[in-house]
Amino acid sequence: MAKNILGTDLEDCCLDLATGFFRDGSCDTCDEDLGMHTVCAEMTEEFLAFSKKNGNDLSTPQEEFDFPGLKPGDRWCVCLPRWIEALEAGVAPKILPRSTHESALKHIPLEVLEKHTIMDG
């Protein structure tokens, strides 16, 4: 079983949307996941606009991929490099630690992730 940044079993991020590298609602990962879809984050208007401006439009529906488009409040497995870019730009969305894969800790300290934690996450 995959672990989260707290060292416990990785929990699902979102079951309503097909998120994550495996599109199963989990931010689990593998060697083939070059995008590192490991950070379970709650979308904000600021982050969605930032992501769109930087080449990854997550808010526009794409029917051909059965993707309804994300809106603020939706939870999604964000690529770790994009989350770090958003952090540096001051628009990083809050994360759910129980649903964020432990591999994120190889790239960003736990203390930084904890500062961006959803309290009920």
C-alpha positions as semicolon CSV with decimal commas, in nm:
position;residue;x (nm);y (nm);z (nm)
1;M;0,000;0,000;0,000
2;A;0,128;0,345;-0,091
3;K;0,201;0,588;0,193
4;N;0,119;0,955;0,234
5;I;0,337;1,240;0,363
6;L;0,231;1,152;0,719
7;G;0,360;0,795;0,682
8;T;0,015;0,634;0,690
9;D;-0,177;0,462;0,409
10;L;-0,248;0,692;0,113
11;E;-0,615;0,792;0,105
12;D;-0,820;0,880;-0,204
13;C;-0,809;1,240;-0,318
14;C;-1,133;1,251;-0,515
15;L;-1,369;0,979;-0,631
16;D;-1,604;1,214;-0,820
17;L;-1,341;1,298;-1,084
18;A;-1,097;1,062;-1,253
19;T;-0,783;1,219;-1,106
20;G;-0,429;1,094;-1,054
21;F;-0,186;0,923;-1,287
22;F;-0,396;0,605;-1,278
23;R;-0,724;0,804;-1,304
24;D;-0,860;0,616;-1,004
25;G;-0,906;0,907;-0,762
26;S;-0,574;0,848;-0,586
27;C;-0,248;1,044;-0,606
28;D;-0,053;0,718;-0,618
29;T;0,243;0,712;-0,854
30;C;0,491;0,491;-1,035
31;D;0,811;0,528;-1,239
32;E;0,608;0,604;-1,553
33;D;0,442;0,905;-1,385
34;L;0,682;1,165;-1,522
35;G;0,446;1,447;-1,422
36;M;0,448;1,337;-1,057
37;H;0,069;1,359;-1,002
38;T;0,124;1,325;-0,627
39;V;-0,020;1,634;-0,452
40;C;-0,387;1,619;-0,355
41;A;-0,497;1,981;-0,363
42;E;-0,823;2,171;-0,330
43;M;-0,862;2,396;-0,631
44;T;-0,883;2,773;-0,598
45;E;-0,968;3,036;-0,859
46;E;-0,611;3,170;-0,829
47;F;-0,447;2,833;-0,887
48;L;-0,673;2,742;-1,179
49;A;-0,594;3,075;-1,347
50;F;-0,221;3,028;-1,278
51;S;-0,223;2,676;-1,420
52;K;-0,413;2,786;-1,732
53;K;-0,173;3,078;-1,786
54;N;0,118;2,834;-1,760
55;G;-0,007;2,583;-2,014
56;N;-0,231;2,343;-1,823
57;D;-0,596;2,446;-1,849
58;L;-0,775;2,251;-1,578
59;S;-1,091;2,462;-1,576
60;T;-1,219;2,418;-1,931
61;P;-1,431;2,106;-1,994
62;Q;-1,290;1,861;-2,248
63;E;-1,570;1,628;-2,350
64;E;-1,342;1,410;-2,565
65;F;-1,161;1,308;-2,245
66;D;-1,478;1,298;-2,031
67;F;-1,330;1,586;-1,830
68;P;-1,586;1,829;-1,687
69;G;-1,332;2,099;-1,599
70;L;-1,238;2,187;-1,243
71;K;-1,383;2,461;-1,029
72;P;-1,281;2,606;-0,694
73;G;-1,338;2,351;-0,418
74;D;-1,274;2,047;-0,639
75;R;-0,995;1,818;-0,524
76;W;-0,737;1,706;-0,780
77;C;-0,401;1,529;-0,797
78;V;-0,176;1,814;-0,902
79;C;0,165;1,759;-1,058
80;L;0,430;1,832;-0,796
81;P;0,638;2,064;-1,020
82;R;0,328;2,276;-1,095
83;W;0,241;2,295;-0,724
84;I;0,596;2,412;-0,648
85;E;0,569;2,675;-0,925
86;A;0,241;2,792;-0,774
87;L;0,402;2,802;-0,429
88;E;0,680;3,025;-0,563
89;A;0,416;3,248;-0,728
90;G;0,214;3,272;-0,406
91;V;-0,093;3,086;-0,537
92;A;-0,036;2,727;-0,418
93;P;-0,363;2,558;-0,329
94;K;-0,411;2,390;0,007
95;I;-0,330;2,019;0,019
96;L;-0,477;1,713;0,187
97;P;-0,182;1,545;0,361
98;R;-0,352;1,205;0,398
99;S;-0,403;1,200;0,021
100;T;-0,064;1,342;-0,088
101;H;0,190;1,075;-0,186
102;E;0,501;1,045;0,032
103;S;0,727;1,090;-0,271
104;A;0,644;1,462;-0,260
105;L;0,877;1,480;0,041
106;K;1,174;1,413;-0,187
107;H;1,117;1,755;-0,345
108;I;0,958;1,972;-0,077
109;P;0,997;1,970;0,303
110;L;0,712;1,848;0,521
111;E;0,715;2,183;0,704
112;V;0,631;2,365;0,379
113;L;0,352;2,122;0,296
114;E;0,213;2,151;0,650
115;K;0,180;2,531;0,605
116;H;-0,052;2,460;0,311
117;T;-0,269;2,194;0,472
118;I;-0,648;2,185;0,476
119;M;-0,739;2,146;0,841
120;D;-0,985;1,862;0,782
121;G;-0,746;1,702;0,531
